[in-house]
């Protein structure tokens, strides 16, 4: 007697994703914490009408977080205050490796 498995009754294979490294986990955790702090600070600044502080927090989102975090904060500010307000924010420069000239 020969036993044969029916392939149609097997569950589909689930892809195995590589585990995140400790550095990736720490980075994600840092960005989540930073987003929470900056969002709370932005809400407080907007509620108090402190637009210079709000702009500073948005700039920190771009500089210390990510372009997406900065954009999210800017969108929250525009939704709260309105697009008629002029928002001057500064994007963080791209990290550039220093190059030494050989003398």
N, C-alpha and C positions, 0 to 999 in steps of 0.2 A: 504494500500500500504506500502511495506517495502523497505527502502532504504539500500543498502549495498555498502560499498566502495570497490573498486577494489584495492587490495594491489599492483598490478603491476604498477599502475599509480602514486603511491607515490614516491617522491624522496628518494634516499637512505639516511639513517641517517648519519650525520657527527659526528665523535667522538668529544667530548668536552675535550679539553686539559686543565689541571690545569694551572691557571695563575702563572707566575713567581713571586717569592717574590721580595721584594725590594733589598734584598741582592744578589739574583741571577742576577737581572738586573744590579746592580752596578758592580758586578764581571765581567759580560760580557762586559760592557762598559769599564771598566778598562783594560781588556785584549785586547780589540780592539784598544784602544788608545795606549797601550804599544806596541802592534805589529806594529802600524803605525810609532811610534817614532823610534823603534829599526830597522825597515826595512829601513827607510830613512837614519838613521845614518850608517847602514851597507853599503848602496849604496855609500854614501859619502866616507866612509873609504876605500872601495874597489877601487873607482875611483881615490883616492889619493895614492893608494898603501900602505896604513897604515894597514898592516896585524895585528899587535898587538892590535890596536883599534878594528878591525873587530872581532878578537877573543874575546875581552872583551864584545862586544855587543852580540855575540852569547852566551857567558856564561850567560849574564844577561837574555837572552831569556829563557834559561833553568832554572835559579835560581828564577827569579821574575815572569816569565810567566808560561809556561807549557812545558812539554817535546815536545809537538807538535810544539810549537813556536820555541823552540831551534833547532829542526830538520829542520823546514822550513828555518830558517836563515842559518843554516849550508849548506843546499842544495843550497840556493841562492849563498852563497860564493863559493861553489865548482863549480857551473855552471859558475860563473864569472871568477874565477881564474883557475879552472881546478882541477881535482882530483889528479894531480901529487903533488900538494902542501900538505904538512903534516899539518893537522889541529889538534891542541891539545885543546880540549874543556873539560870543567868540568861539569859533571851533578850535579844538586843540590841534596843534600841529602834529603831523605824522612823526613818529619816532624815527630819528635818523642816527645811524651809527657814525660815530666820529671817526674820521680817517686821518691818520697821521702821515705827514710827508716825511719821506726818508731823506735825511740831510747828509 
